[in-house]
Amino acid sequence: MTVITILRAGPLATLQDAGRFGMLRHGVSASGPMDRGAFARAGAALPRAGATGIEFTQGLAFETDGPLTIATPDVRVLGAGERVDLPPAAGNYGYVRFDREIDIAPVLGSRSTNVTVGLGGYEGRALRAGDRIGFGEEGSPPVPAVLAGGEGPLRVVWGLHADLFEPDLRARFETATFRVTTSLDRMGVRLEDPDGLFRDQARLNLVSDAIVPGDIQILGDGTPIVLMRDHQPTGGYPRIATIVSADLDRFAQMRPGTAVSFLPVRP
């Protein structure tokens, strides 16, 4: 069995596959890659790809003790003793895919890591130096991946609680500019609201209900937060809109300080 040893792992370097769907009713979010398109493109570069890869942020280094083919998405054929040293991701998240399946048992049908609750992946946590990851059977032919694209405002659909916001405020939301803050992780991304759009919004006490990735939730102090792949299962704050899945990958890669605007569209 080929084994890689992690030599360096930045924060939030985790094992991810497509995710564990159908578990939200039990209080478990799907997890999976923050940028699903980039994850798929790395896999599509390989003749055969294991379902599980490594998502990394501030760089990653590892050494292999046997033959292994990887894609980052550039393909490299590795021999025993070779070291891979990857720089920080160009956006927020980068991916390494392998031609074999990672030899770790799935939890609730997935190897994806949810570090918030310590579920799945490598002992339910982020990877760190010294971790050893084995590889078993050969991967499967990958699914063709769509190229990344899109600029301009992020498309949204009005959320479950949009009607709780006054029409004038919703109109200003369509033209407002927000900024990504440094308060971001796999659970959510806080946005700066320079114009104080929601500053004077009445605090709403809602019965908690199910949420989905991309929901734009307005906290009690008026702070907008976009919920991401490791979101909590329910939320009690109003959600004005939801970023459409086709644009959520692009949002996940936006670095702190990036200006963000939203364009409501029909679902």
DOPA-262326 format. One record per atom (N, C-alpha, C, O, CB): x, y, z. Coordinates in pm, whole numbers, padded with zeros to 5 digits, always signed. Glycine has a CB too. Example, Ala and Ser with C-alpha at 12.3 -4.5 7.8 and 13.67 -1.06 7.14 Angstrom:
<pts>
+01319-00569+00780;+01230-00450+00780;+01320-00330+00780;+01424-00332+00846;+01131-00447+00905;+01285-00225+00708;+01367-00106+00714;+01290+00003+00787;+01341+00114+00804;+01408-00060+00572;
</pts>
This chain:
<pts>
+00085-00120+00000;+00000+00000+00000;+00088+00125+00000;+00179+00138+00082;-00096+00001+00123;+00060+00215-00092;+00131+00343-00094;+00078+00431+00018;-00042+00437+00043;+00115+00414-00230;+00170+00500+00086;+00134+00589+00197;+00202+00724+00174;+00319+00730+00136;+00177+00529+00335;+00127+00832+00197;+00189+00964+00198;+00198+01012+00342;+00111+00983+00424;+00110+01064+00110;+00304+01086+00372;+00322+01146+00503;+00311+01298+00487;+00383+01358+00407;+00460+01106+00565;+00223+01358+00563;+00205+01502+00558;+00325+01568+00627;+00355+01538+00742;+00071+01545+00625;+00392+01657+00555;+00507+01729+00609;+00470+01869+00655;+00528+01922+00750;+00617+01736+00505;+00374+01929+00587;+00327+02064+00622;+00185+02079+00574;+00152+02042+00461;+00418+02175+00560;+00099+02133+00660;-00041+02153+00623;-00089+02284+00685;-00085+02300+00807;-00130+02034+00669;-00134+02376+00601;-00189+02500+00653;-00322+02474+00721;-00370+02361+00722;-00205+02602+00542;-00382+02578+00778;-00509+02561+00846;-00618+02513+00751;-00622+02553+00635;-00552+02691+00911;-00703+02428+00801;-00819+02377+00726;-00781+02291+00606;-00856+02286+00509;-00903+02491+00679;-00666+02223+00610;-00635+02120+00511;-00710+01994+00554;-00682+01937+00660;-00479+02094+00500;-00805+01950+00472;-00892+01838+00511;-00913+01742+00396;-00892+01777+00279;-01027+01891+00560;-00954+01621+00429;-00999+01525+00329;-01143+01558+00293;-01226+01581+00380;-00986+01379+00381;-01173+01559+00163;-01308+01585+00116;-01341+01497-00003;-01255+01470-00088;-01326+01734+00079;-01466+01451-00008;-01518+01391-00131;-01643+01471-00169;-01656+01586-00125;-01551+01237-00112;-01732+01417-00247;-01847+01494-00294;-01938+01540-00180;-02009+01639-00194;-01927+01412-00393;-01936+01468-00067;-02018+01507+00048;-02115+01399+00091;-02137+01302+00018;-02094+01633+00017;-02172+01416+00210;-02268+01319+00264;-02409+01379+00259;-02452+01448+00351;-02231+01278+00411;-02477+01353+00152;-02608+01413+00130;-02718+01330+00197;-02702+01210+00222;-02635+01426-00020;-02830+01396+00226;-02944+01328+00286;-02937+01316+00436;-03022+01251+00497;-02956+01193+00228;-02836+01379+00499;-02820+01368+00644;-02868+01493+00719;-02862+01496+00842;-02675+01342+00676;-02914+01595+00647;-02952+01720+00714;-03066+01698+00811;-03075+01767+00913;-02990+01825+00611;-03154+01604+00780;-03265+01574+00872;-03215+01522+01006;-03286+01527+01106;-03360+01472+00809;-03093+01471+01006;-03032+01420+01130;-02934+01522+01190;-02860+01489+01283;-02960+01287+01103;-02934+01644+01137;-02848+01749+01191;-02706+01748+01138;-02617+01804+01201;-02843+01737+01337;-02683+01685+01020;-02549+01675+00964;-02547+01738+00826;-02617+01692+00736;-02501+01526+00958;-02469+01844+00808;-02459+01908+00676;-02379+01821+00581;-02310+01728+00623;-02394+02048+00688;-02387+01852+00451;-02325+01766+00350;-02173+01777+00348;-02106+01682+00309;-02378+01801+00213;-02117+01892+00389;-01972+01917+00377;-01930+01905+00231;-02002+01953+00143;-01891+01818+00465;-01815+01842+00201;-01766+01837+00064;-01681+01958+00032;-01666+02047+00115;-01881+01826-00033;-01624+01964-00089;-01533+02072-00124;-01602+02208-00127;-01716+02220-00170;-01470+02045-00259;-01530+02309-00081;-01584+02445-00085;-01601+02493-00229;-01698+02561-00260;-01493+02542-00007;-01508+02457-00317;-01518+02488-00459;-01534+02355-00532;-01436+02290-00567;-01393+02569-00511;-01659+02316-00554;-01686+02185-00614;-01632+02175-00756;-01587+02069-00798;-01835+02158-00613;-01637+02286-00829;-01586+02284-00965;-01436+02259-00971;-01390+02179-01052;-01618+02413-01034;-01359+02328-00885;-01213+02308-00883;-01179+02166-00841;-01085+02106-00895;-01147+02409-00787;-01252+02111-00745;-01231+01974-00701;-01255+01878-00818;-01176+01786-00840;-01325+01939-00582;-01363+01899-00893;-01395+01812-01006;-01292+01825-01117;-01256+01726-01181;-01534+01843-01060;-01245+01947-01142;-01147+01967-01249;-01014+01897-01218;-00950+01844-01308;-01122+02116-01272;-00974+01898-01091;-00852+01827-01054;-00868+01678-01079;-00776+01613-01129;-00816+01853-00906;-00984+01623-01045;-01008+01481-01070;-01014+01448-01217;-00966+01343-01260;-01136+01438-01004;-01074+01539-01296;-01089+01514-01440;-00956+01513-01513;-00948+01464-01625;-01180+01617-01501;-00851+01568-01452;-00719+01568-01515;-00653+01430-01511;-00556+01406-01583;-00628+01670-01447;-00705+01340-01428;-00647+01207-01412;-00721+01105-01498;-00842+01119-01519;-00651+01164-01265;-00652+01001-01548;-00722+00894-01621;-00823+00822-01531;-00931+00784-01575;-00622+00794-01678;-00785+00804-01406;-00874+00747-01304;-00851+00826-01176;-00738+00863-01145;-00848+00592-01283;-00958+00850-01102;-00947+00933-00982;-01022+00872-00865;-01136+00827-00879;-00999+01075-01010;-00957+00870-00749;-01027+00834-00627;-01130+00940-00592;-01114+01056-00629;-00928+00814-00511;-01233+00901-00523;-01340+00995-00491;-01298+01100-00390;-01361+01206-00380;-01460+00920-00438;-01193+01073-00313;-01152+01161-00204;-01021+01230-00238;-00928+01168-00290;-01138+01082-00074;-01013+01359-00207;-00892+01436-00227;-00862+01521-00105;-00931+01510-00003;-00903+01525-00351;-00761+01603-00115;-00723+01694-00007;-00758+01837-00049;-00717+01882-00156;-00571+01681+00029;-00832+01905+00036;-00856+02049+00020;-00757+02121+00111;-00744+02087+00228;-01006+02089+00054;-00686+02222+00055;-00587+02293+00136;-00604+02443+00119;-00668+02489+00024;-00444+02249+00099;-00545+02517+00210;-00556+02663+00207;-00417+02725+00194;-00378+02767+00084;-00626+02716+00334;-00341+02732+00302;-00209+02799+00303;-00096+02703+00270;+00005+02697+00341;-00183+02863+00438;-00112+02627+00163;-00007+02539+00118;-00014+02400+00179;-00084+02376+00277;+00126+02599+00148;+00061+02308+00117;+00060+02168+00159;+00187+02102+00110;+00230+02126-00003;-00066+02094+00105;+00247+02018+00194;+00364+01941+00154;+00349+01798+00206;+00307+01776+00319;+00496+02005+00207;+00385+01701+00120;+00380+01561+00164;+00483+01481+00085;+00532+01525-00019;+00238+01501+00145;+00514+01363+00136;+00609+01271+00074;+00544+01136+00057;+00468+01092+00144;+00739+01259+00157;+00571+01069-00054;+00512+00938-00080;+00618+00829-00067;+00734+00850-00100;+00448+00934-00219;+00576+00711-00019;+00669+00600-00008;+00654+00499-00122;+00719+00395-00123;+00650+00529+00125;+00567+00532-00217;+00545+00443-00330;+00487+00516-00448;+00466+00637-00440;+00454+00329-00289;+00460+00446-00559;+00409+00512-00679;+00269+00571-00656;+00186+00511-00588;+00405+00413-00795;+00246+00687-00714;+00119+00756-00698;+00111+00864-00806;+00209+00932-00833;+00105+00818-00554;-00005+00879-00866;-00028+00986-00963;-00126+01085-00902;-00230+01047-00849;-00082+00930-01098;-00090+01213-00911;-00172+01317-00849;-00205+01425-00951;-00138+01437-01054;-00098+01378-00727;-00309+01503-00922;-00343+01620-01003;-00374+01736-00910;-00440+01719-00808;-00464+01591-01096;-00324+01856-00948;-00341+01972-00860;-00399+02100-00921;-00400+02199-00848;-00211+02005-00804;-00448+02111-01044;-00487+02005-01138;-00378+01956-01233;-00404+01862-01308;-00600+02053-01218;-00256+02015-01236;-00150+01960-01319;-00115+01819-01270;-00110+01794-01150;-00024+02052-01316;-00091+01729-01364;-00068+01588-01329;+00080+01563-01305;+00165+01609-01381;-00121+01495-01440;+00109+01488-01198;+00246+01444-01168;+00244+01296-01135;+00159+01248-01060;+00307+01526-01050;+00338+01224-01192;+00356+01082-01159;+00471+01074-01059;+00584+01112-01089;+00386+00995-01288;+00441+01025-00940;+00538+01023-00831;+00596+00884-00810;+00529+00783-00832;+00474+01072-00702;+00722+00881-00768;+00785+00758-00727;+00818+00762-00579;+00805+00866-00515;+00911+00732-00808;+00860+00649-00524;+00890+00640-00381;+00994+00745-00342;+01094+00763-00411;+00941+00499-00345;+00970+00813-00231;+01062+00911-00179;+01044+01051-00234;+01112+01144-00189;+01199+00867-00205;+00953+01069-00332;+00933+01203-00388;+00849+01290-00295;+00760+01242-00226;+00867+01195-00526;+00881+01420-00297;+00811+01517-00213;+00732+01612-00302;+00778+01653-00409;+00911+01596-00124;+00612+01647-00257;+00528+01746-00323;+00515+01865-00230;+00479+01849-00113;+00387+01686-00360;+00544+01984-00281;+00537+02106-00199;+00452+02207-00275;+00496+02265-00374;+00681+02163-00169;+00330+02229-00227;+00235+02316-00296;+00226+02450-00227;+00224+02456-00104;+00097+02250-00303;+00222+02560-00304;+00208+02693-00245;+00065+02716-00200;-00022+02633-00227;+00250+02801-00346;+00040+02826-00131;-00098+02859-00093;-00190+02863-00215;-00147+02894-00326;-00103+02993-00019;-00316+02832-00191;-00414+02833-00299;-00424+02973-00360;-00407+03073-00290;-00552+02786-00248;-00453+02979-00490;-00465+03107-00558;-00580+03188-00503;-00570+03310-00491;-00483+03085-00708;-00690+03121-00469;-00802+03188-00403;-00795+03158-00255;-00698+03194-00188;-00938+03143-00463;-00897+03092-00203;-00895+03047-00064;-00866+02898-00052;-00813+02853+00049;-01026+03080+00003;-00903+02820-00156;-00896+02674-00145;-00834+02613-00271;-00867+02652-00383;-01036+02616-00122;-00743+02517-00250;-00685+02440-00358;-00711+02292-00334;-00756+02253-00226;-00533+02468-00371;-00682+02209-00436;-00717+02067-00428;-00608+01978-00485;-00543+02013-00583;-00848+02041-00500;-00590+01862-00422;-00505+01755-00473;-00594+01632-00487;-00660+01590-00392;-00381+01728-00378;-00595+01574-00606;-00667+01448-00629;-00566+01339-00662;-00455+01368-00708;-00772+01464-00745;-00605+01215-00639;-00515+01100-00651;-00577+00996-00743;-00699+00992-00760;-00485+01039-00512;-00492+00910-00801;-00544+00806-00890;-00592+00683-00814;-00635+00585-00875;-00438+00766-00990;-00585+00688-00682;-00633+00578-00599;-00724+00633-00489;-00723+00752-00459;-00515+00498-00537;-00801+00542-00432;-00890+00582-00324;-00815+00585-00192;-00736+00495-00163;-01010+00489-00316;-00841+00686-00113;-00781+00695+00020;-00837+00585+00109;-00958+00562+00112;-00806+00835+00083;-00749+00518+00181;-00787+00402+00262;-00834+00445+00400;-00769+00418+00501;-00669+00303+00274;-00948+00512+00403;-01012+00555+00528;-01159+00520+00517;-01221+00547+00414;-00991+00708+00556;-01215+00462+00619;-01354+00419+00614;-01448+00539+00607;-01428+00636+00680;-01388+00332+00736;-01550+00533+00521;-01650+00641+00517;-01730+00647+00647;-01748+00547+00715;-01745+00620+00398;-01776+00766+00680;-01866+00788+00794;-01997+00844+00739;-01997+00949+00676;-01802+00885+00902;-02107+00773+00763;-02237+00811+00708;-02230+00827+00556;-02289+00919+00498;-02287+00943+00772;-02156+00736+00492;-02151+00731+00348;-02054+00824+00281;-02058+00838+00159;-02281+00757+00297;-01966+00890+00357;-01874+00987+00297;-01745+00995+00377;-01744+00971+00498;-01939+01125+00288;-01636+01030+00308;-01508+01054+00375;-01485+01203+00400;-01379+01241+00450;-01393+00996+00293;-01581+01288+00365;-01564+01432+00385;-01547+01465+00533;-01609+01402+00619;-01682+01508+00328;-01464+01564+00560;-01438+01608+00697;-01525+01727+00732;-01532+01824+00657;-01289+01644+00714;-01592+01719+00847;-01659+01835+00905;-01588+01862+01037;-01618+01800+01139;-01815+01810+00926;-01492+01956+01035;-01412+01981+01154;-01493+02047+01265;-01456+02039+01382;-01293+02067+01119;-01604+02112+01228;-01687+02179+01329;-01741+02080+01430;-01748+02110+01549;-01802+02254+01262;-01779+01962+01383;-01836+01861+01472;-01745+01739+01486;-01782+01642+01553;-01973+01817+01422;-01626+01742+01423;-01532+01631+01436;-01578+01504+01369;-01568+01395+01426;-01506+01604+01580;-01630+01517+01247;-01692+01403+01177;-01618+01373+01048;-01586+01464+00971;-01839+01432+01149;-01591+01244+01023;-01537+01199+00896;-01389+01231+00877;-01321+01274+00970;-01615+01260+00785;-01342+01210+00754;-01205+01245+00719;-01102+01173+00802;-01119+01056+00838;-01186+01390+00731;-00993+01244+00834;-00883+01189+00912;-00908+01222+01059;-00875+01332+01105;-00744+01245+00864;-00966+01129+01131;-00997+01145+01274;-01086+01265+01301;-01084+01321+01410;-00868+01158+01354;-01164+01305+01200;-01257+01415+01218;-01193+01551+01233;-01256+01643+01287;-01340+01388+01335;-01070+01566+01187;-00997+01692+01209;-00921+01733+01085;-00912+01659+00987;-00902+01679+01328;-00864+01855+01091;-00776+01902+00985;-00645+01824+00987;-00603+01776+01092;-00749+02054+00999;-00583+01810+00872;-00456+01740+00862;-00344+01822+00924;-00350+01945+00927;-00423+01709+00715;-00242+01752+00975;-00126+01820+01032;-00001+01737+01005;-00009+01619+00970;-00145+01844+01184;+00113+01799+01023;+00240+01732+00997;+00249+01602+01077;+00216+01597+01195;+00358+01824+01032;+00296+01497+01009;+00310+01366+01071;+00198+01269+01039;+00214+01149+01057;+00320+01382+01217;+00086+01319+00991;-00024+01230+00953;+00018+01142+00836;+00085+01187+00744;-00152+01311+00917;-00023+01015+00841;+00008+00919+00734;-00123+00872+00673;-00213+00825+00743;+00091+00798+00788;-00134+00885+00540;-00257+00851+00469;-00226+00742+00368;-00142+00761+00279;-00318+00976+00399;-00293+00629+00380;-00273+00517+00289;-00370+00520+00173;-00476+00582+00180;-00286+00386+00363;-00332+00451+00064;-00415+00445-00056;-00438+00300-00093;-00348+00217-00087;-00350+00521-00172;-00563+00270-00133;-00600+00134-00167;-00627+00115-00314;-00537+00129-00397;-00721+00093-00089;-00751+00084-00346;-00787+00045-00482;-00776+00161-00581;-00777+00279-00543;-00927-00010-00484;-00764+00124-00707;-00756+00222-00814;-00886+00300-00823;-00994+00246-00797;-00723+00155-00948;-00876+00428-00861;-00994+00511-00874;-01077+00476-00996;-01045+00383-01070;-00954+00655-00879;-01183+00553-01017;-01274+00531-01129;-01253+00638-01236;-01195+00743-01207;-01421+00532-01081;-01298+00613-01358;-01290+00719-01461;-01364+00843-01412;-01479+00832-01368;-01349+00670-01597;-01302+00960-01418;-01366+01079-01363;-01478+01131-01451;-01483+01103-01571;-01263+01187-01342;-01567+01208-01391;-01673+01274-01465;-01616+01402-01526;-01546+01475-01456;-01796+01305-01372;-01643+01432-01653;-01593+01557-01712;-01637+01677-01629;-01749+01682-01580;-01643+01572-01856;-01547+01774-01615;-01575+01891-01531;-01594+02015-01617;-01529+02031-01721;-01461+01913-01430;-01683+02102-01572;-01710+02227-01642;-01604+02329-01604;-01565+02339-01487;-01852+02281-01609;-01557+02405-01701;-01459+02509-01673;-01520+02619-01588;-01639+02648-01597;-01405+02567-01803;-01436+02680-01504;-01483+02789-01419;-01511+02911-01506;-01454+02926-01614;-01380+02822-01308;-01599+02997-01458;-01630+03117-01534;-01722+03207-01454;-01764+03172-01343;-01693+03082-01669;-01752+03320-01510;-01846+03410-01447;-01778+03527-01379;-01679+03509-01307;-01928+03337-01349;-01831+03644-01400;-01785+03764-01334;-01907+03846-01295;-02020+03811-01327;-01688+03846-01425;-01882+03955-01227;-01991+04045-01192;-02065+04000-01068;-02014+03919-00991;-02086+04057-01307;-02188+04051-01048;-02263+04019-00927;-02290+03869-00914;-02302+03798-01013;-02396+04095-00926;-02298+03824-00790;-02334+03686-00762;-02487+03673-00772;-02561+03752-00714;-02283+03641-00621;-02531+03574-00845;-02675+03555-00861;-02735+03494-00735;-02678+03403-00675;-02704+03466-00982;-02851+03546-00696;-02922+03495-00578;-03069+03479-00612;-03121+03541-00705;-02903+03589-00456;-03135+03393-00533;-03282+03389-00532;-03326+03445-00397;-03258+03427-00297;-03337+03242-00554;-03439+03512-00396;-03489+03566-00270;-03511+03452-00172;-03559+03345-00209;-03618+03646-00291;-03477+03477-00046;-03480+03373+00055;-03616+03353+00119;-03713+03422+00089;-03381+03404+00160;-03620+03257+00208;-03743+03220+00278;-03804+03337+00353;-03926+03346+00367;-03716+03106+00373;-03719+03428+00403;-03767+03538+00486;-03756+03673+00417;-03760+03777+00484;-03689+03541+00616;-03742+03674+00284;-03726+03802+00213;-03840+03898+00240;-03819+04019+00248;-03714+03777+00064;-03962+03845+00255;-04078+03931+00276;-04078+03999+00412;-04158+04090+00435;-04205+03851+00260;-03990+03958+00502;-03980+04024+00633;-03901+04155+00623;-03900+04234+00717;-03914+03931+00736;-03835+04177+00509;-03761+04300+00487;-03845+04394+00400;-03910+04350+00305;-03623+04270+00421;-03842+04521+00432;-03922+04619+00359;-03879+04623+00212;-03763+04601+00180;-03906+04760+00424;-03975+04652+00120;-03942+04658-00023;-03828+04754-00053;-03745+04726-00139;-04064+04700-00102;-03823+04869+00016;-03716+04965-00008;-03580+04906+00029;-03481+04928-00042;-03740+05094+00070;-03574+04831+00138;-03448+04769+00179;-03406+04661+00079;-03288+04650+00046;-03461+04707+00320;-03501+04584+00029;-03468+04482-00071;-03416+04546-00199;-03325+04493-00263;-03592+04395-00102;-03473+04661-00235;-03426+04732-00354;-03283+04780-00334;-03203+04773-00427;-03517+04849-00387;-03251+04830-00216;-03115+04877-00188;-03018+04760-00181;-02901+04775-00217;-03111+04956-00058;-03065+04644-00136;-02982+04523-00133;-02933+04489-00274;-02819+04445-00291;-03061+04403-00074;-03017+04510-00375;-02982+04477-00513;-02870+04564-00568;-02801+04524-00662;-03105+04490-00601;-02850+04682-00511;-02747+04774-00562;-02631+04793-00465;-02534+04861-00497;-02809+04909-00593;-02640+04733-00346;-02538+04753-00243;-02411+04675-00275;-02414+04575-00347;-02592+04710-00106;-02300+04722-00219;-02172+04652-00230;-02126+04613-00090;-02122+04696+00000;-02064+04741-00300;-02092+04487-00072;-02042+04433+00054;-01896+04392+00032;-01847+04395-00081;-02129+04311+00104;-01828+04355+00140;-01691+04307+00128;-01671+04181+00212;-01725+04168+00322;-01592+04416+00172;-01592+04089+00157;-01556+03968+00231;-01462+04007+00345;-01366+04082+00323;-01489+03861+00137;-01488+03958+00465;-01402+03988+00579;-01305+03873+00604;-01309+03771+00536;-01487+04015+00705;-01218+03892+00703;-01124+03785+00741;-01190+03679+00826;-01129+03577+00857;-01004+03844+00816;-01315+03701+00864;-01389+03603+00945;-01459+03506+00850;-01576+03522+00818;-01493+03674+01040;-01385+03407+00806;-01440+03309+00712;-01381+03173+00739;-01264+03160+00775;-01413+03351+00567;-01461+03071+00722;-01417+02932+00734;-01517+02846+00657;-01599+02898+00581;-01407+02887+00884;-01509+02716+00677;-01596+02625+00602;-01742+02635+00649;-01831+02586+00581;-01547+02482+00616;-01766+02696+00761;-01903+02708+00811;-01973+02832+00756;-02092+02826+00726;-01902+02713+00964;-01901+02944+00743;-01965+03065+00695;-01865+03176+00669;-01750+03168+00711;-02068+03112+00793;-01912+03280+00600;-01829+03396+00565;-01905+03522+00606;-02014+03549+00557;-01795+03398+00411;-01845+03601+00696;-01906+03728+00735;-01873+03833+00631;-01762+03839+00578;-01858+03773+00876;-01972+03917+00603;-01955+04025+00507;-01955+04158+00581;-02030+04178+00677;-02065+04022+00400;-01871+04249+00533;-01875+04387+00581;-01985+04460+00504;-01997+04444+00382;-01736+04458+00564;-02064+04538+00574;-02175+04614+00516;-02144+04763+00532;-02195+04826+00625;-02313+04576+00584;-02059+04821+00444;-02011+04959+00463;-02124+05061+00473;-02110+05161+00543;-01920+04997+00350;-02234+05038+00402;-02345+05133+00403;-02442+05111+00517;-02540+05184+00531;-02418+05125+00273;-02415+05011+00600;-02504+04984+00713;-02646+04952+00669;-02742+04995+00732;-02506+05101+00806;-02658+04876+00561;-02789+04846+00505;-02884+04783+00607;-03003+04814+00610;-02774+04753+00386;-02829+04693+00690;-02914+04622+00786;-02895+04671+00929;-02944+04610+01024;-02885+04473+00779;-02824+04784+00943;-02792+04833+01078;-02917+04860+01161;-02921+04829+01280;-02708+04959+01068;-03018+04919+01099;-03139+04957+01172;-03253+04858+01155;-03367+04885+01194;-03183+05092+01128;-03221+04742+01096;-03324+04641+01078;-03369+04589+01214;-03287+04555+01299;-03273+04526+00990;-03500+04583+01233;-03552+04531+01360;-03504+04387+01381;-03506+04305+01289;-03708+04537+01362;-03462+04359+01503;-03418+04222+01535;-03539+04129+01532;-03642+04155+01594;-03347+04217+01675;-03524+04020+01459;-03634+03927+01441;-03604+03796+01514;-03498+03738+01495;-03660+03902+01292;-03697+03753+01594;-03685+03623+01659;-03768+03523+01580;-03891+03531+01577;-03730+03630+01809;-03699+03429+01518;-03766+03333+01432;-03755+03193+01490;-03662+03162+01564;-03709+03338+01292;-03851+03111+01455;-03839+02969+01487;-03732+02911+01395;-03737+02931+01274;-03977+02893+01470;-03635+02839+01452;-03527+02782+01371;-03584+02686+01267;-03673+02606+01296;-03425+02710+01460;-03531+02696+01146;-03568+02601+01042;-03445+02569+00958;-03338+02628+00976;-03682+02658+00953;-03462+02475+00866;-03347+02422+00791;-03286+02530+00702;-03357+02617+00650;-03389+02302+00706;-03155+02523+00685;-03083+02616+00599;-03001+02537+00497;-02982+02416+00510;-02991+02710+00683;-02952+02608+00395;-02875+02543+00288;-02750+02626+00259;-02747+02744+00294;-02962+02526+00157;-02647+02567+00198;-02529+02646+00160;-02568+02761+00068;-02649+02744-00024;-02424+02557+00092;-02509+02877+00093;-02539+02994+00012;-02641+03086+00073;-02658+03199+00026;-02585+02951-00121;-02712+03042+00178;-02808+03130+00246;-02736+03253+00300;-02630+03242+00361;-02879+03054+00360;-02795+03371+00278;-02741+03496+00333;-02826+03531+00454;-02940+03576+00443;-02743+03613+00226;-02766+03511+00570;-02835+03526+00698;-02797+03662+00758;-02681+03702+00753;-02798+03409+00795;-02895+03732+00813;-02871+03861+00875;-02875+03844+01026;-02980+03817+01084;-02974+03966+00827;-02759+03861+01091;-02749+03840+01234;-02820+03953+01310;-02861+04053+01252;-02602+03831+01276;-02832+03935+01440;-02904+04031+01522;-02845+04170+01522;-02916+04268+01544;-02911+03981+01661;-02712+04181+01498;-02648+04314+01494;-02645+04371+01353;-02582+04474+01330;-02506+04305+01548;-02713+04305+01257;-02718+04354+01120;-02607+04302+01030;-02599+04341+00914;-02713+04500+01119;-02522+04215+01082;-02411+04161+01001;-02462+04053+00906;-02525+03957+00951;-02300+04104+01092;-02435+04065+00774;-02470+03956+00682;-02363+03846+00690;-02243+03875+00698;-02483+04009+00536;-02408+03723+00686;-02315+03610+00684;-02367+03509+00583;-02485+03474+00582;-02301+03545+00825;-02277+03462+00496;-02312+03362+00396;-02276+03225+00452;-02161+03201+00487;-02240+03388+00260;-02372+03137+00459;-02350+03004+00513;-02288+02914+00407;-02328+02915+00291;-02483+02943+00565;-02187+02835+00449;-02109+02756+00355;-02127+02606+00379;-02225+02565+00442;-01962+02794+00364;-02035+02525+00330;-02057+02379+00321;-02074+02310+00456;-02144+02210+00464;-01942+02316+00249;-02011+02360+00562;-02024+02298+00695;-02122+02376+00782;-02105+02383+00904;-01887+02290+00765;-02224+02433+00720;-02322+02513+00793;-02393+02433+00901;-02402+02310+00892;-02424+02571+00697;-02442+02503+01002;-02525+02439+01103;-02656+02392+01038;-02695+02448+00935;-02554+02536+01223;-02724+02293+01094;-02843+02239+01026;-02963+02333+01026;-03041+02331+00931;-02883+02110+01092;-02978+02416+01130;-03091+02508+01135;-03043+02646+01178;-02934+02661+01233;-03200+02457+01232;-03125+02747+01151;-03090+02883+01190;-03213+02962+01231;-03322+02942+01178;-03018+02953+01076;-03193+03053+01326;-03303+03133+01377;-03298+03279+01337;-03376+03360+01386;-03307+03124+01523;-03204+03313+01245;-03196+03450+01194;-03258+03453+01054;-03257+03352+00984;-03048+03501+01190;-03311+03568+01012;-03374+03575+00880;-03273+03563+00768;-03161+03614+00778;-03451+03706+00865;-03312+03494+00660;-03227+03480+00541;-03294+03557+00428;-03403+03522+00383;-03207+03328+00502;-03227+03661+00384;-03285+03746+00282;-03275+03686+00143;-03361+03710+00058;-03219+03881+00285;-03170+03609+00118;-03148+03553-00016;-03055+03434-00005;-02997+03407+00100;-03089+03661-00112;-03040+03362-00118;-02951+03246-00126;-02873+03253-00255;-02931+03266-00363;-03031+03112-00118;-02739+03245-00245;-02654+03242-00365;-02681+03113-00441;-02681+03005-00382;-02502+03254-00327;-02704+03123-00572;-02733+03004-00651;-02610+02914-00654;-02497+02963-00647;-02776+03041-00795;-02632+02785-00663;-02522+02689-00653;-02417+02712-00761;-02299+02688-00737;-02576+02547-00663;-02457+02759-00880;-02362+02782-00988;-02262+02892-00956;-02155+02898-01017;-02435+02816-01115;-02294+02981-00861;-02205+03091-00826;-02139+03074-00689;-02054+03154-00652;-02281+03221-00829;-02177+02971-00616;-02124+02956-00480;-01976+02920-00481;-01902+02961-00392;-02203+02850-00403;-01931+02844-00581;-01788+02813-00592;-01707+02942-00604;-01605+02960-00537;-01760+02720-00714;-01753+03032-00690;-01682+03158-00712;-01676+03239-00585;-01574+03300-00554;-01748+03239-00824;-01787+03241-00511;-01786+03315-00385;-01688+03253-00285;-01618+03326-00215;-01927+03318-00324;-01682+03120-00279;-01594+03053-00183;-01448+03091-00203;-01370+03090-00108;-01610+02902-00194;-01409+03125-00326;-01270+03158-00356;-01238+03307-00340;-01123+03347-00359;-01236+03115-00497;-01336+03390-00305;-01311+03533-00291;-01232+03561-00164;-01273+03521-00055;-01444+03611-00290;-01120+03631-00178;-01031+03660-00066;-01087+03775+00018;-01167+03855-00031;-00890+03693-00117;-01044+03785+00144;-01084+03899+00227;-01054+04032+00157;-00948+04050+00097;-01013+03893+00363;-01149+04123+00168;-01136+04253+00104;-01203+04261-00032;-01219+04371-00085;-00994+04287+00090;-01242+04146-00090;-01307+04146-00221;-01446+04206-00211;-01523+04173-00121;-01314+04003-00276;-01478+04294-00306;-01612+04353-00312;-01712+04251-00365;-01680+04175-00456;-01612+04480-00401;-01831+04248-00307;-01935+04152-00343;-02066+04225-00364;-02105+04308-00282;-01949+04043-00234;-02135+04193-00473;-02270+04244-00493;-02358+04128-00540;-02307+04025-00584;-02273+04363-00597;-02488+04146-00530;-02582+04036-00554;-02687+04078-00657;-02732+04192-00660;-02650+03993-00423;-02725+03982-00741;-02824+04004-00846;-02937+03903-00830;-02917+03786-00861;-02760+03994-00986;-03055+03946-00784;-03168+03852-00773;-03212+03803-00911;-03224+03881-01005;-03286+03919-00701;-03236+03673-00920;-03284+03612-01044;-03400+03520-01011;-03422+03484-00895;-03170+03534-01116;-03473+03481-01113;-03580+03384-01093;-03520+03245-01075;-03425+03210-01144;-03680+03385-01213;-03575+03164-00983;-03520+03030-00964;-03547+02941-01084;-03508+02824-01085;-03578+02966-00838;
</pts>
